[in-house]
Amino acid sequence: MYAVIKGVLKINEGLELGSVRKPLTGLQEGDWPKVEIAAKHIKEAIAKYC
């Protein structure tokens, strides 16, 4: 989940976050569609409510 959050922040905010724990795995190739969908939903919510 941490990798997905990092991916969303990279897409929406341009942030590159380091790892808080070494054993956490990074995003796999198949995770990017989920990250892009989550990032889109966050952008839509910000536009609608902020």
C-alpha positions, 0 to 999 in steps of 0.5 A, spaced: 500 500 500 505 504 501 508 503 494 501 505 491 501 511 496 508 513 493 506 512 486 499 517 487 503 522 490 508 522 484 503 523 479 499 528 483 504 532 486 511 530 483 514 528 489 519 522 490 519 519 496 524 514 499 522 508 503 521 508 510 522 501 511 527 497 507 523 491 506 517 494 503 517 492 496 516 497 490 510 498 485 510 492 480 508 493 473 501 491 474 500 496 479 501 502 475 493 502 472 491 502 480 495 508 481 493 512 475 486 510 477 487 512 485 491 519 482 485 521 478 480 520 483 484 524 488 485 530 483 477 529 481 475 530 489 480 536 490 477 539 484 470 538 486 471 540 494 477 544 494 
